[in-house]
Amino acid sequence: MSPELALTLKRAADLLLLPPAGPLWLVVLGLCFGTRRAGQALAALGVIAALAFSTAGVGRWLIAPLEHAAGEPLDEPALRALMARADAPRAIVILGGGYRGDLRERPERYRPHPRTVERVVHGAWVARVTGLPVLVSGGAPPQVGDSEAAMMKRLLETRLGTPVRWVESASRDTAGNARGSAALLLAEKRRRVLLVTHAAHMPRARAAFVKAGFDPVPVPLGYYGTPPDTGWEDWLPSAYGVSVNWLAAHEIAGRLWYRLRDLI
């Protein structure tokens, strides 16, 4: 199986089996039973699951353990304390989180996804505080042209005034991010790095980088599971609730898949 086909199948499974689509298959299966009691019960279960996995409250409950495993966010004093140690990190690695494209966009048709932008902005701040050189990591399909890493580099250098020393542009997933970064950094004995990505993604990313030979220091951002306040609206279906549930399910499934394939 070609890498492109494998990636396509993995992406299709991601969209078809995880919320919001996943629970709807229970409804479809239940309807196949017609009016029999088992089918009605299965369809009802699917509807309940679809509604539950569309609420921010359930999404935060699912994603909170992942974010807890990522550790606490680092502020400026914590970063400066790290740099004062004998085993101080020697590079910053910023992981891509996707891209978006539209023929009408200017000046570039393709641009970083909002998740990627959040990571890039946070990584620029980390670079400003620590003075460490930056590596950006993320590939893209051949038809896109620029890799995700190239988009990140352009944003860092033209909009945020942060130079990028290394561009890892061949990877298509987190394990690939780690292997590609290792090829660029480990030869220069830059094993201890500051790893920048979202908190929910951090446990899988950190494990992949350890597997690749790094000693990563997590620099998590974007905590969805610990909002400043909650209300009754968090238990009603919403577009935001769908997105948080999908992110949580994506990371849970991703960690399981990586363990099965011995990637972490």
C-alpha positions as CSV (number, residue, x, y, z in Angstrom):
1,M,0.0,0.0,0.0
2,S,1.4,3.4,-1.0
3,P,1.9,6.1,1.7
4,E,-0.6,8.3,0.0
5,L,-3.3,5.6,0.0
6,A,-2.6,4.7,3.6
7,L,-2.9,8.4,4.6
8,T,-6.2,8.7,2.7
9,L,-7.7,5.6,4.4
10,K,-6.6,6.8,7.8
11,R,-8.1,10.2,7.2
12,A,-11.4,8.6,5.9
13,A,-11.6,6.4,9.1
14,D,-10.9,9.5,11.2
15,L,-13.9,11.3,9.6
16,L,-16.3,8.4,9.4
17,L,-15.7,6.6,12.7
18,L,-15.1,9.5,15.1
19,P,-17.8,12.0,16.3
20,P,-20.0,13.4,14.9
21,A,-20.3,10.7,12.2
22,G,-19.5,7.7,14.3
23,P,-22.6,7.6,16.5
24,L,-24.8,8.1,13.4
25,W,-23.8,4.6,12.2
26,L,-25.6,3.2,15.2
27,V,-28.7,4.9,14.0
28,V,-28.3,3.5,10.5
29,L,-27.7,0.0,11.9
30,G,-30.7,0.3,14.1
31,L,-32.9,1.4,11.2
32,C,-31.8,-1.7,9.3
33,F,-33.6,-3.8,11.9
34,G,-36.9,-2.1,10.9
35,T,-39.4,-1.8,13.8
36,R,-37.9,-4.6,15.9
37,R,-37.2,-3.6,19.5
38,A,-33.4,-4.2,19.2
39,G,-33.2,-1.9,16.2
40,Q,-35.2,0.8,17.9
41,A,-32.9,0.6,20.9
42,L,-29.8,0.8,18.8
43,A,-31.1,3.8,16.9
44,A,-32.1,5.5,20.1
45,L,-28.6,4.8,21.5
46,G,-27.1,6.3,18.4
47,V,-29.2,9.5,18.7
48,I,-28.2,9.9,22.4
49,A,-24.5,9.4,21.6
50,A,-24.7,11.8,18.7
51,L,-26.2,14.5,21.0
52,A,-23.8,13.8,23.8
53,F,-20.7,14.0,21.6
54,S,-21.9,17.3,20.3
55,T,-21.8,19.0,23.7
56,A,-18.8,21.0,25.0
57,G,-19.4,19.4,28.5
58,V,-18.7,15.9,27.3
59,G,-15.9,17.1,25.0
60,R,-14.1,18.7,28.0
61,W,-14.6,15.6,30.1
62,L,-12.9,13.5,27.4
63,I,-10.1,15.9,26.6
64,A,-9.2,16.9,30.2
65,P,-7.2,13.7,31.0
66,L,-5.1,14.2,27.8
67,E,-4.3,17.8,28.8
68,H,-3.5,16.8,32.3
69,A,-0.9,14.3,31.0
70,A,0.6,17.2,29.0
71,G,1.7,19.0,32.2
72,E,1.4,22.6,33.1
73,P,2.0,25.5,30.7
74,L,5.4,27.2,31.0
75,D,5.5,30.9,31.8
76,E,8.5,33.2,31.2
77,P,10.2,32.6,34.6
78,A,9.9,28.8,34.0
79,L,11.5,29.1,30.6
80,R,14.3,31.2,31.9
81,A,14.9,28.7,34.7
82,L,15.1,25.9,32.2
83,M,17.7,27.9,30.2
84,A,19.8,28.4,33.3
85,R,20.2,24.7,33.9
86,A,23.2,22.6,32.8
87,D,21.0,20.5,30.6
88,A,19.2,23.4,29.0
89,P,17.3,22.7,25.8
90,R,19.1,23.5,22.6
91,A,16.3,24.0,20.1
92,I,12.6,24.7,19.7
93,V,10.4,22.3,17.7
94,I,7.0,23.6,16.6
95,L,4.6,21.0,15.2
96,G,2.1,21.8,12.4
97,G,-1.6,21.3,13.0
98,G,-2.9,21.4,9.5
99,Y,-3.5,23.9,6.7
100,R,-6.3,25.5,4.8
101,G,-6.7,26.6,1.2
102,D,-8.9,28.7,-1.0
103,L,-8.4,29.9,-4.6
104,R,-9.6,33.4,-3.5
105,E,-7.0,33.8,-0.7
106,R,-4.3,36.4,-1.1
107,P,-1.3,36.7,-1.0
108,E,-1.1,32.9,-0.7
109,R,-3.7,30.3,-1.7
110,Y,-2.7,28.0,1.2
111,R,-2.3,29.1,4.7
112,P,-1.8,27.5,8.2
113,H,-4.9,26.2,9.9
114,P,-5.9,28.2,13.0
115,R,-4.5,25.4,15.2
116,T,-1.1,25.8,13.5
117,V,-1.3,29.5,13.8
118,E,-1.8,29.2,17.6
119,R,1.3,26.9,17.8
120,V,3.4,29.2,15.7
121,V,2.5,32.3,17.7
122,H,3.3,30.5,20.9
123,G,6.5,29.2,19.5
124,A,7.6,32.7,18.5
125,W,7.1,33.8,22.1
126,V,9.1,30.9,23.3
127,A,11.9,31.8,20.9
128,R,11.9,35.4,22.0
129,V,12.2,34.4,25.7
130,T,14.8,31.7,25.2
131,G,16.8,32.8,22.2
132,L,16.9,29.2,20.9
133,P,16.8,28.4,17.2
134,V,13.5,27.1,15.7
135,L,12.6,24.0,13.7
136,V,9.2,23.8,12.1
137,S,7.7,20.5,11.1
138,G,4.9,19.5,8.8
139,G,4.5,18.2,5.2
140,A,1.6,18.5,2.7
141,P,0.2,16.6,-0.3
142,P,2.1,17.2,-3.5
143,Q,-0.7,19.2,-5.1
144,V,-0.6,21.8,-2.4
145,G,2.9,23.1,-3.4
146,D,4.2,24.6,-0.2
147,S,4.6,22.3,2.7
148,E,2.9,23.1,6.1
149,A,6.4,23.8,7.5
150,A,7.1,26.3,4.7
151,M,3.8,28.1,5.5
152,M,4.8,28.1,9.2
153,K,8.3,29.5,8.3
154,R,6.7,32.2,6.2
155,L,4.4,33.2,9.0
156,L,7.2,33.2,11.6
157,E,9.6,35.2,9.5
158,T,7.4,37.7,7.7
159,R,4.7,38.4,10.3
160,L,6.3,37.5,13.7
161,G,9.9,38.5,13.1
162,T,11.2,35.0,14.2
163,P,13.9,33.3,12.1
164,V,13.6,29.6,11.4
165,R,16.8,27.5,11.1
166,W,15.4,24.1,10.1
167,V,12.4,23.2,8.0
168,E,11.2,19.6,8.2
169,S,8.7,19.3,5.3
170,A,8.4,15.6,4.6
171,S,6.3,14.3,7.5
172,R,2.5,13.7,7.3
173,D,1.8,12.7,10.9
174,T,3.2,13.1,14.4
175,A,5.5,10.1,14.2
176,G,6.9,11.5,11.0
177,N,7.4,14.9,12.7
178,A,9.5,13.2,15.2
179,R,11.6,11.1,12.8
180,G,12.1,14.1,10.4
181,S,13.2,16.3,13.3
182,A,15.6,13.7,14.6
183,A,17.3,13.6,11.2
184,L,17.9,17.3,11.4
185,L,18.7,17.8,15.1
186,L,20.3,14.7,16.6
187,A,23.3,14.9,14.3
188,E,24.0,18.3,15.9
189,K,23.6,16.8,19.4
190,R,20.4,18.8,20.0
191,R,18.6,16.0,21.8
192,R,16.9,18.1,24.5
193,V,14.3,20.4,22.8
194,L,11.3,22.5,23.7
195,L,8.3,20.8,22.0
196,V,5.5,23.2,21.1
197,T,2.0,21.8,20.4
198,H,-1.5,21.8,21.8
199,A,-2.0,20.2,25.3
200,A,-4.3,17.4,24.0
201,H,-1.7,16.5,21.4
202,M,1.3,16.7,23.7
203,P,1.2,13.2,25.2
204,R,1.3,11.5,21.8
205,A,3.8,14.0,20.4
206,R,6.1,13.7,23.4
207,A,6.0,9.9,23.3
208,A,6.8,9.9,19.6
209,F,9.8,12.3,20.1
210,V,11.1,10.1,22.9
211,K,10.8,7.1,20.6
212,A,12.8,9.0,18.0
213,G,15.7,9.7,20.5
214,F,14.8,13.1,21.9
215,D,14.6,14.3,25.5
216,P,11.6,16.7,24.9
217,V,10.5,19.4,27.3
218,P,6.7,19.9,26.8
219,V,5.5,23.4,26.1
220,P,1.8,22.9,25.8
221,L,-0.8,25.4,24.9
222,G,-4.5,25.5,24.1
223,Y,-6.3,23.9,27.0
224,Y,-9.9,23.0,26.0
225,G,-10.6,20.9,29.1
226,T,-10.2,23.6,31.7
227,P,-12.4,26.6,30.7
228,P,-12.6,29.7,32.9
229,D,-16.3,29.0,33.5
230,T,-19.1,26.6,32.6
231,G,-22.8,26.9,32.2
232,W,-25.9,25.1,31.1
233,E,-25.2,25.9,27.4
234,D,-22.1,23.5,27.7
235,W,-24.6,20.6,27.8
236,L,-26.4,21.6,24.6
237,P,-25.2,20.6,21.2
238,S,-23.0,23.2,19.5
239,A,-20.4,23.4,16.7
240,Y,-17.7,24.1,19.4
241,G,-18.8,21.0,21.2
242,V,-18.5,18.9,18.1
243,S,-14.9,20.2,17.5
244,V,-13.8,19.5,21.1
245,N,-15.2,16.0,21.0
246,W,-13.6,15.3,17.6
247,L,-10.2,16.5,18.9
248,A,-10.5,14.3,22.0
249,A,-11.6,11.2,20.1
250,H,-8.8,11.9,17.5
251,E,-6.1,11.9,20.1
252,I,-7.5,8.9,22.0
253,A,-7.7,6.9,18.8
254,G,-4.3,8.2,17.7
255,R,-2.5,7.1,20.9
256,L,-4.1,3.6,20.6
257,W,-3.1,3.3,17.0
258,Y,0.5,4.4,17.8
259,R,0.7,1.9,20.6
260,L,-0.5,-0.9,18.3
261,R,2.1,0.0,15.7
262,D,4.9,0.5,18.3
263,L,5.3,4.2,17.3
264,I,5.4,5.4,20.9
